[in-house]
Amino acid sequence: MFSTKLSLRSVLRNTLGSIRQSSTQKFPRKLPNTPNRYNAKSSAFNLKPNMPDGLFYQPSPSPLDPEITPKAFLPQSDPRKVSDSYYPEEEQLIKKNVQYMPIIYKARTAKKYGLTKEQVGELQSMRERGATRKQMKEKFQVSDFFISIATERNPDTIAKEKKVLKKQVKRWSAKTRDARKLKEKKKLMWERDL
């Protein structure tokens, strides 16, 4: 018991000493955000707090008063939403902390699947001519997935891929060849529903 009192006294003495040393700073100091052990931007999801020594004022991120509802959560019909006298600190808090807020990425554009037969035909002809997917996507505002469903591959590309595959097959071991044959046999049986 006596040793516990001594250790508590020494801890208090050290704490008071550090407070006296930092008396030139405004006390208690305020942390704008929790310091992360890793890169604050790229590792924001993986928070490993790396707190500096000393005492800090770091309130919870909830509203100041439970009776105050932030304006973003108020319905449009509520008169408090447009009132300047209701929760004026909110604007200051947002301006102060905007630099620490995560980046919101641009929302994805809605997928478009309603193309006419003529447009799908034009898409197919572009693919046969060897146009890139980027060019097709920009012209028709469709996704890669839609291009792969609505059109068939370029025959030249298929021939090139078959040549590459034949070269690779020559380097396969006997075990790999047997596994490939077995896989093709299973696929045939599955197609025939056996």
C-alpha positions in Angstrom: 0.0 0.0 0.0 2.8 2.4 0.9 4.6 1.7 -2.4 1.3 2.5 -4.3 1.0 5.8 -2.6 4.6 6.6 -3.5 4.1 5.7 -7.1 0.9 7.8 -7.3 2.7 10.7 -5.8 5.5 10.4 -8.2 3.1 10.2 -11.2 1.2 13.3 -9.9 4.5 15.1 -9.4 5.6 14.3 -13.0 2.3 15.4 -14.4 2.3 18.7 -12.5 5.9 19.2 -13.6 4.9 18.7 -17.3 1.9 21.1 -16.8 4.2 23.8 -15.3 6.6 23.4 -18.2 3.8 23.8 -20.7 2.3 26.8 -18.9 3.4 29.0 -21.7 0.9 27.2 -24.0 -2.8 27.7 -23.7 -4.1 25.0 -21.4 -5.8 22.6 -22.1 -4.5 22.3 -25.6 -7.0 21.2 -28.3 -6.3 18.5 -30.9 -8.1 19.2 -34.2 -8.0 15.5 -35.1 -6.7 12.2 -33.6 -3.0 11.8 -34.7 -2.6 8.6 -36.6 0.4 6.4 -36.5 0.2 5.9 -40.2 -0.5 8.4 -43.1 -3.6 10.3 -42.0 -4.9 10.5 -45.6 -4.3 7.1 -47.1 -4.8 5.2 -43.8 -7.8 7.0 -42.5 -9.8 3.8 -42.3 -7.0 2.2 -40.2 -6.8 4.5 -37.2 -3.9 3.7 -34.8 -3.9 6.7 -32.4 -0.5 8.1 -31.7 -1.2 10.6 -28.9 1.5 13.0 -27.8 2.3 13.3 -24.1 0.3 15.7 -22.0 -3.4 16.6 -21.5 -5.7 17.6 -24.3 -9.2 18.8 -24.6 -10.8 16.4 -27.2 -14.6 16.3 -26.9 -16.7 13.6 -28.5 -17.7 14.3 -32.1 -21.4 14.5 -31.2 -23.4 17.7 -31.1 -22.7 20.1 -28.2 -26.1 19.6 -26.7 -28.4 16.5 -27.1 -31.3 18.9 -27.7 -29.5 20.5 -30.7 -30.1 18.7 -34.0 -27.7 19.6 -36.8 -29.4 21.5 -39.7 -28.5 18.7 -42.2 -30.8 16.3 -40.3 -33.8 18.8 -40.1 -36.6 18.4 -42.6 -37.1 21.1 -45.2 -40.4 22.2 -43.6 -38.7 23.0 -40.3 -38.2 26.7 -39.7 -35.0 26.1 -37.7 -33.3 25.0 -40.9 -33.2 28.5 -42.4 -32.9 30.4 -39.1 -29.5 32.1 -38.5 -30.1 32.2 -34.7 -30.6 28.4 -34.4 -27.2 26.6 -33.7 -24.9 29.3 -35.2 -21.8 27.4 -34.0 -22.4 24.7 -36.6 -21.0 26.9 -39.4 -17.9 27.7 -37.5 -17.4 24.0 -36.6 -17.7 23.0 -40.2 -15.3 25.7 -41.5 -12.8 24.8 -38.8 -12.8 21.1 -39.5 -13.3 21.1 -43.3 -9.6 20.3 -43.9 -9.8 17.2 -41.8 -13.0 15.8 -43.5 -12.5 12.9 -45.9 -12.7 13.5 -49.6 -16.1 12.5 -51.1 -15.6 11.0 -54.5 -17.7 11.9 -57.5 -20.9 9.8 -57.6 -21.1 7.3 -60.4 -23.2 8.1 -63.3 -26.3 5.9 -63.7 -25.9 2.9 -66.0 -27.6 3.1 -69.3 -28.9 -0.1 -70.9 -31.6 1.3 -73.2 -29.8 1.3 -76.6 -31.6 0.7 -79.8 -30.7 -2.1 -82.3 -29.0 0.4 -84.5 -26.8 1.7 -81.7 -25.9 -1.9 -80.6 -25.0 -2.7 -84.3 -22.8 0.4 -84.4 -21.2 -0.7 -81.1 -20.5 -4.1 -82.6 -19.0 -2.6 -85.7 -16.8 -0.4 -83.6 -15.6 -3.5 -81.7 -14.9 -5.3 -84.9 -12.9 -2.4 -86.2 -10.7 -2.6 -83.1 -11.9 0.5 -81.2 -11.0 0.7 -77.6 -13.5 0.2 -74.8 -12.9 3.8 -73.7 -14.0 5.1 -77.1 -17.1 3.0 -77.0 -18.0 4.0 -73.4 -17.5 7.7 -74.2 -19.7 7.5 -77.3 -22.6 5.5 -75.9 -22.3 6.2 -72.2 -22.4 2.5 -71.3 -20.3 0.3 -69.0 -17.7 -2.4 -69.8 -20.1 -5.0 -68.6 -22.8 -3.9 -71.1 -20.2 -3.9 -74.0 -19.2 -7.5 -73.2 -22.9 -8.6 -73.1 -24.2 -6.7 -76.1 -21.4 -7.4 -78.5 -19.2 -10.3 -79.6 -15.4 -10.2 -79.6 -13.3 -9.2 -82.6 -12.4 -12.4 -84.5 -8.8 -11.2 -85.0 -8.4 -10.8 -81.3 -9.8 -14.4 -80.7 -7.3 -15.8 -83.3 -4.4 -14.0 -81.6 -5.4 -15.3 -78.2 -5.6 -18.9 -79.6 -2.1 -18.6 -81.0 -0.8 -17.4 -77.6 -2.6 -20.2 -75.8 -1.1 -22.8 -78.2 2.4 -21.5 -77.4 1.6 -21.8 -73.7 0.1 -25.3 -74.0 3.5 -26.5 -75.4 5.2 -25.5 -72.1 2.6 -27.2 -69.8 3.6 -30.3 -67.9 1.8 -33.6 -68.3 -0.1 -33.0 -65.0 -1.4 -29.7 -66.2 -2.5 -31.1 -69.6 -4.4 -34.0 -67.8 -6.1 -31.4 -65.5 -7.1 -29.3 -68.5 -8.6 -32.3 -70.3 -10.5 -33.3 -67.2 -11.9 -29.8 -66.9 -13.0 -29.8 -70.5 -14.6 -33.2 -70.1 -16.5 -31.9 -67.0 -17.7 -28.9 -68.9 -19.0 -31.1 -71.7 -20.9 -33.3 -69.3 -22.3 -30.3 -67.6 -23.5 -28.9 -70.9 -25.2 -32.2 -71.8 -26.7 -32.4 -68.3 -25.0 -35.8 -67.5 
